[in-house]
Amino acid sequence: MKSKFGIISIILASAALFFSGCRRVDNVVWSKYAPLPTEGWDPINVIPFFPWPEDSIANPADRYSLVVSVRFPATKTFAPLHLAVMQEDESGWSASDTVTINLLPPSNTPTGRGTYGVYEAVDTLTRGITLRPGYCVELQTLSVPERTQGLLDIGLILAIEKENQPLLERIKGMFPLKPDSLFYKL
């Protein structure tokens, strides 16, 4: 009986280590930021991003959310940032939209996403996208440069959309179940 318990313990410990090593923070699989000029972001300067997860555990068939993030100093008040967002891929598919991001410090300053005097405003651009070859997202400001003076940087975040399963549930899916199994339920 002790050896069976020992084997089960080793399997569970190995699975826990395996899953903790592959853990993503907030399901983020890719992110990239571009610095903005201190004198302001000119609308003729379009910033391209090529979101594609670079690690081997990402599957192009998965569904993703695309999030825009703007970082700004806590010492200045900004007007809302108006953006044009263009998406396209190699197959000729394209989509465009506009978005307004309110650049407000969090109500519970100085904790939260605003440490060291830098705040971050995020907004989800689109959900449920699949990655296709040559996928590109271009961001262009629709605000005058004077209204963007002092913004630090802008970026895109690609997060995988998966239901959050507890570790025990993920382990169950890895092994075939038998009636005498530890996880077997009637």
C-alpha positions as CSV (number, residue, x, y, z in Angstrom):
1,M,0.0,0.0,0.0
2,K,2.9,2.4,0.8
3,S,4.5,1.8,-2.6
4,K,1.2,2.6,-4.4
5,F,0.8,5.8,-2.4
6,G,4.5,6.7,-3.2
7,I,4.0,6.2,-6.9
8,I,0.8,8.3,-6.9
9,S,2.6,11.0,-5.0
10,I,5.5,11.0,-7.4
11,I,3.1,11.2,-10.4
12,L,1.2,14.1,-8.8
13,A,4.4,16.0,-7.9
14,S,5.7,15.5,-11.4
15,A,2.5,16.8,-13.0
16,A,2.4,19.8,-10.6
17,L,6.0,20.7,-11.6
18,F,5.2,20.2,-15.3
19,F,2.2,22.5,-15.2
20,S,3.8,25.1,-13.0
21,G,6.7,25.3,-15.5
22,C,4.4,26.1,-18.4
23,R,2.3,28.7,-16.5
24,R,1.5,31.9,-18.2
25,V,0.7,35.1,-16.4
26,D,-2.9,36.2,-17.3
27,N,-2.6,33.8,-20.3
28,V,-0.3,36.2,-22.2
29,V,1.6,34.5,-25.0
30,W,3.0,37.6,-26.7
31,S,3.5,41.3,-26.0
32,K,5.4,44.1,-27.6
33,Y,5.8,47.8,-26.8
34,A,6.9,50.7,-28.9
35,P,8.2,53.9,-27.4
36,L,6.4,57.1,-28.3
37,P,8.3,60.4,-29.1
38,T,8.4,62.8,-26.1
39,E,7.3,65.6,-28.4
40,G,4.1,63.7,-29.2
41,W,2.9,61.0,-31.6
42,D,2.3,62.3,-35.1
43,P,-0.7,60.8,-36.9
44,I,1.5,60.1,-40.0
45,N,3.6,57.7,-37.9
46,V,1.9,54.3,-38.0
47,I,3.2,51.7,-35.6
48,P,3.2,48.1,-36.9
49,F,3.0,45.0,-34.7
50,F,3.3,41.4,-35.8
51,P,1.7,39.4,-32.9
52,W,2.8,35.8,-33.1
53,P,3.7,33.7,-30.0
54,E,7.3,32.7,-30.3
55,D,7.3,29.8,-27.8
56,S,6.6,26.2,-28.8
57,I,3.6,25.7,-26.5
58,A,1.4,28.1,-28.5
59,N,-1.0,26.6,-31.0
60,P,-2.1,28.7,-34.0
61,A,-5.5,27.0,-33.9
62,D,-6.2,28.5,-30.4
63,R,-8.4,31.6,-29.9
64,Y,-6.8,34.8,-28.7
65,S,-7.7,38.2,-27.4
66,L,-5.8,41.2,-28.7
67,V,-5.3,44.0,-26.1
68,V,-3.8,47.5,-26.5
69,S,-1.9,49.0,-23.6
70,V,-0.8,52.6,-23.2
71,R,1.8,53.6,-20.5
72,F,1.8,57.1,-19.2
73,P,3.4,59.1,-16.3
74,A,1.4,59.7,-13.1
75,T,2.5,63.3,-13.0
76,K,0.5,64.5,-16.0
77,T,-3.2,64.5,-17.0
78,F,-4.0,63.3,-20.5
79,A,-6.9,63.7,-22.8
80,P,-8.4,60.4,-24.2
81,L,-6.3,58.8,-26.9
82,H,-8.1,58.1,-30.1
83,L,-6.6,55.3,-32.3
84,A,-7.2,53.7,-35.7
85,V,-6.5,50.0,-35.6
86,M,-5.9,48.1,-38.9
87,Q,-5.5,44.3,-39.0
88,E,-4.5,42.3,-42.0
89,D,-2.8,39.0,-43.0
90,E,-1.2,37.4,-46.1
91,S,-4.4,36.0,-47.5
92,G,-5.8,39.5,-48.1
93,W,-8.1,39.6,-45.1
94,S,-8.3,43.0,-43.4
95,A,-10.3,44.8,-40.7
96,S,-10.2,48.3,-39.3
97,D,-11.8,50.0,-36.4
98,T,-11.3,53.1,-34.1
99,V,-11.0,53.0,-30.4
100,T,-10.8,55.6,-27.6
101,I,-8.7,54.9,-24.5
102,N,-9.2,57.0,-21.4
103,L,-5.9,57.7,-19.8
104,L,-6.9,57.9,-16.2
105,P,-4.9,56.9,-13.1
106,P,-6.4,54.1,-11.1
107,S,-8.8,55.1,-8.4
108,N,-6.7,53.3,-5.8
109,T,-3.4,55.0,-6.4
110,P,-0.5,54.3,-5.8
111,T,-1.2,50.6,-5.8
112,G,-2.4,48.4,-8.7
113,R,-1.0,48.8,-12.2
114,G,0.6,52.1,-11.4
115,T,3.9,51.5,-9.6
116,Y,6.8,53.9,-9.8
117,G,4.7,56.7,-11.1
118,V,3.9,55.0,-14.4
119,Y,0.3,54.0,-15.1
120,E,-1.1,51.7,-17.7
121,A,-4.5,51.9,-19.5
122,V,-5.6,48.7,-21.3
123,D,-8.5,47.9,-23.6
124,T,-9.4,44.7,-25.4
125,L,-9.5,45.4,-29.2
126,T,-10.9,42.0,-30.3
127,R,-11.7,38.6,-28.9
128,G,-11.8,35.1,-30.5
129,I,-9.2,35.7,-33.2
130,T,-7.1,32.9,-34.7
131,L,-3.6,33.6,-35.9
132,R,-3.0,33.5,-39.6
133,P,0.3,33.7,-41.6
134,G,1.5,37.3,-42.0
135,Y,-0.9,38.7,-39.3
136,C,-0.1,42.4,-38.7
137,V,-1.8,45.0,-36.6
138,E,-1.1,48.7,-37.2
139,L,-1.8,51.5,-34.7
140,Q,-2.2,55.1,-35.7
141,T,-3.1,58.0,-33.5
142,L,-6.1,60.2,-34.4
143,S,-5.1,62.7,-31.8
144,V,-3.0,65.8,-32.5
145,P,0.7,65.4,-31.3
146,E,0.2,68.1,-28.6
147,R,-2.4,65.8,-26.8
148,T,0.0,62.8,-26.8
149,Q,3.1,64.7,-25.5
150,G,4.5,62.8,-22.6
151,L,3.0,59.4,-23.3
152,L,5.7,56.8,-22.7
153,D,4.8,53.8,-25.0
154,I,2.1,51.8,-26.6
155,G,1.9,48.1,-27.0
156,L,-0.2,45.1,-27.9
157,I,-0.8,42.0,-25.8
158,L,-1.9,38.7,-27.2
159,A,-3.6,36.5,-24.6
160,I,-4.9,33.0,-25.1
161,E,-8.6,32.4,-24.4
162,K,-8.9,29.3,-22.3
163,E,-11.2,28.4,-19.4
164,N,-9.3,28.4,-16.2
165,Q,-9.2,24.8,-15.0
166,P,-7.9,23.8,-11.6
167,L,-4.7,21.8,-11.6
168,L,-6.4,18.6,-10.5
169,E,-8.8,18.8,-13.5
170,R,-5.9,19.3,-16.0
171,I,-4.1,16.3,-14.4
172,K,-7.2,14.2,-14.8
173,G,-7.2,14.9,-18.6
174,M,-3.7,13.6,-19.0
175,F,-4.2,10.0,-17.7
176,P,-6.6,7.3,-18.7
177,L,-9.0,6.6,-15.9
178,K,-9.7,3.2,-14.5
179,P,-12.3,2.2,-11.9
180,D,-9.6,1.8,-9.2
181,S,-8.0,5.1,-10.1
182,L,-7.5,7.9,-7.5
183,F,-9.6,10.3,-9.7
184,Y,-12.3,7.9,-10.8
185,K,-15.9,9.1,-10.1
186,L,-19.1,7.2,-10.4
